[in-house]
Amino acid sequence: MSDAVPGTDKSAGKSDAEPATRAFQAEVSRLLDIVANALYSNRDIFLRELISNGADACDRLRYLALTEPELLSGDSDFGVELRPDAANRRLEIRDSGVGMNRDELIENLGTIAHSGSAKFLSQLGDKKTEVDLIGQFGVGFYSAFMVADKVEVFTRRAGEQHGWRWESDGRSGFTVEESEDAPLRGTRILLHLKEDAGDYAEPQRLRHIVKTYSDHISVAVKLVAGDEEPETLNAAGALWARPKSEITEEQYKQFYHDTAHAFDAPWHTLHFKAEGMIEYSGLLFIPSTRPLDLFDPGRRGGVKLYVKRVFITDDCTEVVPTWLRFLRGVVDSEDLPLNVSRELLQNNPVLAKIRQGLTKRVLSELEKKAEKAPEAYIAFWETFGPVLKEGLYEDSGQDETLLKLARFKSTTSDLGEGSGDGGWTTLADYATRMPEGQEAIYILAGDDLEQLARSPQLEGFRAKGIEVLLLTDPIDEFWTVRVGAYQDKPFRSVTRAGAELDEIGKDEESEDKSAEDAGGGIEALLAMLRLSLQGKVKDVRASKRLTDSPVCLVADEGDIDLHLARLLKQHQRLDDTPTRILELNPKHPLVAALSETATAGQAGAGGTIEDVGLLLLDQARILEGEPPLDPAAFSRRLADLVAKGLG
């Protein structure tokens, strides 16, 4: 029973033994209504969710009992039972798992989606999207309200004395009280079925649903109908231990649904057995859609670790690195002790070797996919590329492979010149297109691809036919610094690289003409602006990168990049943004006119140049996603300048 609804306690002052009535939060009530009435297109799913929860509870108790055998109380049988009562339109689901105490009951059945039900609601779109989302957000238990107008949960934590009862109609709230009717261990869920859901109390319907959705649950699912002998409905086997030749694609897909609590089809399936000095087997899946908690700060994984088919943990970063946390499935080791502790997991050399082997295997499969099915691989990259790039930042030892797998948008993507499908390119292809004299891989980082493509920082690079990679994932600012280079070509931000343009495709005749066109008047203007903008910018200089825009901001050598500074400031990791260099385009009509005014030394020119200089600085800040230094003053100067132009 791990699914979960934040509730507000309205029982202050009551003892634990007294009934406690709690109200659902307003957004939770709305979410429950969506789950019960609009979310699932197939109501059969509720049974799969409840059975999966029961199987998880059994797995957890099996693991706890390795060190605390008294928790079993002499009963080592694990399983889930379905007890239909067609006459009274009721269905009971029992499990012999770990059960819950009062606090766990309130937390697990009183908190829908720990990462925020408001976030979940904001993600709901059309019905297909909703179905894809539901299994990844911890609300499976509440699918019971699709078929039931009242749900009762009786539970007792293994090894504890008190049993508890939880009841809710899925609308007004829920009640928690001590109960003598709770099982000796585990959980019993009693569904009072709606009038149009009475068929879910029919044995034949239950047989069909279990065979369809829960055939490979790790514990036996039994049907107990009346006085008949209990009937086992599922295979109850470890699918990963069976030969691949005996397993159908549909069985793989269903196992993925069962273990990942997901509704999409897996993008790729890896079923393997490693033999030798260390033996382990695995059945791993790469989802086709992004789990909602993929970027949760806790960065929890989705691969379950088993030892000799005994469940150990469902979040083991010692087996799967955090930058592969999109993986779902099972890893089963033959070489770990059954009583392995969390502390031993963190320092176990066997797990380190398993992790290394799994990582290489997954990356190898991705390489094959990228080569043989490039379009399908692009779909994967668009979904999980930002996570995979975390491996480059974390010094995973897989830099060469990850750089080969990485895909990028660039300034040539919109022209169809990149070699990658869908406008994506590889670093290897980028390197083949580098013109003579280019010694670095140029990058520009930001939040929005279209905004980056329009950046004035790129004008000089486009003019010389130099391709620039456009990076929009926050991790890009960090891995490019750690990795440093690709094939001895350093990654270099265009916000620092303007001076290098002179050396790429250099043409002395055109360079001499450019210098002649620029004239000498710019120096007087620069001197005046350095004085008037002192303290607001680090320097003012003529630009070698601008061809169309009048102005831009750039970072000085050794200073932090513009976009990275914004990221760090947003996360309160940087107190003050470093002052920048203001570059002017000498060929722009506005700058040329200002240069003439500064050179002529006209009366009042100083005031005009100072005002226009501040306007240009604010314009450059706006282009970089920063607000003007003084919005009110910016508005006033702009209005005055327009008025003079119209006068």
N, C-alpha and C positions, 0 to 999 in steps of 0.2 A: 504494500500500500504506500507507494512513494509519491503518487500523484497528489497534486494538491491544488485555500481561498482566504487573503488576509482578513481576519475577522476582528470585530471590536468587542471586547469583553464587557458584557453587561451584568456580570455576576460578582462584582466586587464584594468582598465580605463573606462569601459563602465558603463552606469547607469543601474539600475535594470530594467528599462523599455525597454532597447534595447536588441535584441537577443544576447544570449551568447552561443558561440560554445565551447564545451569542448571535449577534447580527452580522450578516455579510456587509462588506463595504458596498457603496452604491455601484461602483464600477464592476465589482464582483458579481452582484446580482444581475447586472446587464450581461456579463460574460456567461453566466450560467444559463440565462435565457437563450443566448445564441447557441451554446453547446447543445442544449436540450431540444431546441426547436428549429435550428437553421443550419448548423455547422456540418454535421455528417450527412452525406448522401446515402450511406448504407448503414442502417441501424445495427446490423449484425456485429459491427466493430466493437460495440460495448463489451461483448463477451470476451473477445480477444484481449481487450485492455485489462479486464478484471482477472482473467486467467494469468496473463503475463505478470501482473502485480503479485498474485499469489505465488507463482513460481519464483519470482525474485525474493519474496519473503522466505521461502524454503531454502534457497541458495544461501541467504545470509545466516540463517540459523545453522545450516550444515557447517559453515565456516566457523561460527562462534563456538560450536560444540567441539571443535578440535581441541580447544584449550579449556572449555568449560563443559565437559560431557554431562554434568548434572542438569543442564538446560533441557536435555531430551526427556528427562524423567522416565527413562526406560522405554520410551517410544521413539524409535529411530526411523520410522516410516515418514516419508515426505510425499506430499501429493496435494492435488486440488480435486474437490468433489463438487459435482453439480447435482442439486436436489430439486427437481421440478415438482410443483404442486398445481396441476392444471385446474383442479376443482376450485381452489381458492385464488387462482391467478397470481401465483407467487413463484419466485425462483430464488434458490439459495446457493451461494458460492462459498465453499469452505476451503481453507488452506491450513496445513499443519506447520506453518512457518514461524517466524520469530514473534509475530504479534506486535501489539503496541501498548504502551502505558498511556496514562491520561495526557501527559504533555506531548507525546509523539502523536497521539490521536488528534489533538487540537492543531498541532503544527502541520501534519501531513494532510488532514482533511479540512483544514481551515485556511490553507494558503494556496490559492491557485497560482501556479507559475511563479516561483520565487523570484525570477528576474523581472517581474512586474506585469500585472494583468493589464495595466493601462497601455503598456508597450504592445502587448498582444492585440488589444482592441485596435490600436492604431494601424496594425499590419493587415487587418482583415480586408479582403477585397472581394472578388467574385467567388463563387462557390468552389471552383477548382483550387484557387489559391488557399481558401480556408481549409480545405481537406488536406492540402500539403502541409499546412502549418500545424495543425492540431496535434499530431503525434510527436512533435518536437518541442512542446511547450508545457508538459507536465499537467495536462488537464484530462487525461484518459479516464480517470475514475469517474469524472462527472458526466461522461457519456452515458452512465447508467440512467440519468434523468431523461434520456431520450425515450426509454421504454418504461420507466417507473415514475409514478407520481409521489412515491415515498420510498426512502432508502434507510434501512437500519444497519448499523455495523456493530457487531459484538466482537470484542477482542480482548486478549490477555497476553501481555508480554511474557515470553518464556522465562521461567525462573522467578516470576513475581506473583504475589498473592492476589492482588485485586484485579478484577475484570471490569470492563467498561462498555458502555453503549453510546453510540453516536446516532442521531436521527436528524433527517432533514427532508423537506419537500422541495429543496432546490430553489426556493424563492425567498422566504422570510428570514431564514437563518438556520442555525442548527443547535441541537441540544446535546450535552454531554453529561452522563451520570454513571455512577457505579452500578454494576449489574452482576447478579448471580448467574445469569444465563449465558455469560461469556464462556467460550470453550476453555478447556484446561490449558491450551496453548494454541496460538494462531489467531485467525480472523474468520468470522462468519458474516457474510453480507446477505441481507434479506431484501430482495426487490419486490415491492408491491406493484405489479405490472399494470400499465394503463389498459384501458378497455380494448384499444386497437393493437395491443402487444401480447395478447394472451397466448399466441402461438409459440412464444419463447419459453413457455412451460411445457411444451410438447417434446418428448424424448427424441423423436426423429429429427426435429428442427435443430436440437442441440448437437446431435451426432454430426449433422452436416456442417454446422458452423465450426466445431472443434476440428474436424478433419480438414476443413478449408483453411483455417487461420492459425491453428495451434497444434498442428500435428507434431512439430519438432520442439515443443516446450520441453525443458530438461527434466521435468517431473511428470508422473502419470496424472492424467486428467480422467477421472472416473465419473460415470453416470450412476447415481443411486436413485432409482425410480420405484417407489412403493416398496413392496416386499421382495423385489427381484434382487438377484446377486449383483453386486457392483460390476459395472462394465467399463473396461479401460478403452477410451476413445482415441487415444493418440499413440504415436510410435514411441514417444518418450525416450528418444535416443540422442546421442551427441552427433549431430549431422557432420561436424567437422572431422569425426573419426572414421567416417565411411569413405570408400573410394569415390573419386569424382565421377567415374563411369556409371555409378549407380544413382546419381543425383540429377534430377531434371532442373532446368532453368526456373521453373515455377517453384520448386522446392527451395532453391537458393533464394528466390525473391521473397518467399514467405518467411524463411528463416531471418532474412534481413528485417522484414517488418516486425517480427517477434522480438528480436534482440535490440533493434534501434528504436522501436516504438515510432516508426516512420511510415509514411504512406506513399512516398515516391518510389520509383524503381531505381535500383542501384545503377550508377554509371559504369562501374566496373567491379568484378568479383575476383578475389584472390583466394584460392583454396590450395593449401600446400602442407607438406610434412617435411621437416628438416631432420635428417639423421646424421649420426656421427658421434663426435665427442659430447655434443649437447643435442638432445632430442626434444622437439616441440612441434606442434601442429597449429595451424591457424586457418580461420575462415574470416576474411576481412572484406569489407565493402567500402567503396567510395560512393557516397550519395550523389544523386544528380541535382539536388537542390541544397541550398545552404541552410544548415541548422540555425535557428534564431539565436542560440547562445554561442555562436562561433567566436564572437569577439567579446564574450563576457570576460571581465578582468581576471576571474579565477582560472580561465583557460582550461576547463575540465575536459578530459578525454572521453571517448565513447567506446573504448575497447575493454572487454571484460577479460580478466586474467583468471584462468583455472589451473589447478595443479592436480594432475591425474583425474580430471573431470570433476574436481571439487572447486566450487566457486570461491575466489579469494577476494577480488575487488573489481569494481567497474570503473575505476579512474586511476590507472597505473601509468604515470608518466615515465616510470623506470623501464617500461616495455616499449611505449610509443612516445616519441618526443612531442612536445606541445605544438610544434609547427606541422605535425601530421594529425592534429586532433580532430580533423574532419572524418577520420577513419571510424568505421563502426564494425563490430564483430567480436570474435573470440580468439584468444591465444591460450593454448593448453600446454603446460610444461610437464615433462616427465622427470626433470632433474632437480626440482625444488622440493624442500620438505613440506609436508602438508600443514605443519604448524608454523609456517613462516609468518613472522610478525611484520608490521609496517616498517619498523626500524631496519630489519634485515632486508626488506625489499629495496630500501634506499641504498644499500651498500653491497648488494649481492652481485658477484662477478658473473654468475649465470645469466641474470637478467640483463647485465650490460652487454653480453654477447648476443642474447636474443634480440635486444634493441638494435644492435648494430646490423644483425642479419635481416631483421624486418625492414629497417630503413632502406638498406640496399635493395631488397626485393621490391619494395613499393616504388622506389625511384626507377628501378630497371623496368618495371611494368609501365610506368609513365613515359619513359623514353621510347619503348616499343609503340605505345599508343600514339605518341607525337609523330613518329616516323610513318606508321602504317595508316593512321586515321587522323590526319592533321585537323580536319574540321571538328571532329569529336573532341580532340584534345583542346582546341580553342574554347569549346564550351566548358570543359573542366577548368581551364585557366581563368576564364572570366568569373567562375564561381569561387575557386579556391586559390587563385594565384597570390593574392595578398597574404594568405596564411603561409603558403609555401616559401615566400620570400623571407619570412621570419627566420627560416633556417640559415639564410645567408648572414643575418645579423647575429645569430646566436653562436656563430663559430662551430657549426655542426660537423665540420670535417668533410662536408659534401659540396663545397663551393663549386667545383668543376662541373658536377652533374647538375646542380641547381641553376647555375648560370646557363647551361645548355638548355634546360627546360624552360627558362624564363622567356616571356613574351612581352613586347613593348609596343605602345603607340608612339608615333614619331611625327615630325613635321612633314614627312612624305606620305603618311597614311591616307590623308584625304585626297591625295593625288593618285592613289593606287600604285605607288612606286614600291612600297614595302613588299617584301617577299612573303610575309606571314599572311595566313588567311584572315579575312575580315579586317584588313588594315593593320594586323599585328606583324611584328618583325622579331627576329632573333638577334642576339649580339653578333653571331657569326656572320649573318647577312649584312648587318650594319657595317661591320669591319670591311667587307668587300666593296662597299660603296664609298668608303672614305677617300676624298680627293688627295692629291699629292700635297704633302706638307702638313696634313692633319695628324697630330700626334696624340690626340686625346679623344675620348668618347664624351660628347657634349650632352648635358642633361639640363632639364628645367623642371623643377618640382612645384606643385601647387595643388589646389583642391578640385579644380574643374578643368576637364580636358579642353573644352571649347575656349574657355578663357585663356588657358595657357597658349593655345594655338594662335591667339590674337595678340599675344604679349609683344610690346615693342622691343623687348630684349632679343627677339629672334630675327629682327629685320636684317641686320648685317649678315647673319648666318645664312638666311635664305638668299640674300643677294649673291653670296659666293657659292651657293649650292651645297652648303654644309648641313647635313641632317642632324637634328637634335631630338633626343628621346624625351618624351613628355611623361612625367611620372606623377601619378595622382594618389598613390597610397601613402599614408603617413610613414610606414616602415621604410619607404624608399630613401628618406633623408638619412637613415641610420645605416642600412646595409651597404649603401654605396661608399660611405666613409670607411666602414670596417673592411670591406673587400678591397677597396682601393683601386683595383685595375682589372681589366680583362685582356688577356694576351699582351701584357706589358703596356696596354693603352689605359692611362688613368681616367677615371670618371671625373669630369670637370663641369661644374655648374656654369651656365652661360652668364650668370650674374657677376662672375668674376673674370670672364675670359675674353673681354672685348679686345684687349691689346693683342691677343694672339691672331686675330683676323688678318693682320698685316702680313703674316708669314704664310698664310694658306692661299695658294693660287696667286702668288704675288706677281703683279705686272707693273714694272717700274714706270712705264709711260703713263698708265692710268693713275698710278699713285701720285705722280708729279702733277697731273692735271687736277686731281682731287684737292691737293694742297693749294694749288693756285685758285681753284674755285672757292675754297673756304675763306681765302683772304686773311689779312692780319687783324681785322677789326674785332674778331672774337676774343682776342686777348684782353682788350680793354673791358669788354662786357664781363668776362670771367672774373677779372680783378674786382669789379664793382659788386658782383653777386657774392663773391667770397666774403666781402666785407659786410654786406647787408644780411646775408644768411648765416653769419658766424654763430656757431652754437647749435644751429638747426640741421646742418649737414657737415660731413667730414671734409668735403672738398667740392669744388665745382670745376668741371673740366669738359673739354670738347670730346664728343663721342665718336668712336670708330665703329660702333655697332648699329647706330640709328640711320635709317634711310628715309623714312616717311614721317615718323613721330617727332615732335619737337624736343621731347625730354624723357628721361627715365632715371630710376634709382638703381644703383648697383652696390654690391658689397665690395669692400676693399680686400686686398689679399690678406688672408689670415683671419678675417672677420667671419662670423657665423652667417650662413646663408639666410636670405630674406624669409623664405617660407619656413625654414626650420626655427627661426627666431619667433615667428608667429605661433607655431605649434607649441614651443616651450613656454611662451608667455600664457597661452590659453590654459596650459596645465600647471601654471604657477611654478614653473621651473626656471623662469627667467624674469628678473625684476624690471630691468629697463632694456628696451630695444636699442641695439647699437646704432649710432648715427651712420648715415649712408653717404655715398658719393652721388651728387647730382650731375648727370651728363646731359649736355645740350647738343643738338644736331645743328652744326653750323650752316647746313644747306637748307634748313627749313625757313620759309619766308618770315615767320615771326621772329626767329632767332637772328636772322640776317638783318631785319629791320632794327632790332634792339642793338645789334652790333654797330650799325651805322650811327644810331643815336648816341651810343656810348663813345664812339670815336670822335664824333663831331663836338662833343662836350656842350650840347645845347643847354640853355638855362632851364632848370626844372627837370632835367633828364634823370637826375639821381632818384627823385621821388617816383617817377614813372617806372624806372627800371626796378626799383625795390618792390613796388606793388606787383608788377608783372612777374618778377622773380618769385615772389611768394605764391602767386597763382600757379606758376609752373611747378613749383615744389608740391603744392597741394594736388595738382593734376597727376604728378608722378606717384604720389602716395595713393591716390584713388586707384590708379592702374594696378598697383601692387596689393589692392585689397585693404588698404589702411584708410582711416578717416582723415580729413584735413586737420592740420594742426589746430586751427581755430575756425570751426564751421561758420560762426557768425561773421568773422572777418573775411573769410573766403567768399561768402555770399555778397558782402558789401563791395569787395574789390571787383568781383565779377560784374555786379550791377553797374558800378562806376565805369568799368572798361567798355561795357556795351553802350552805355549812355554817350560816352565820348565818341565811340564809333558811329553812332547815329546822329551825333550833333553836327 
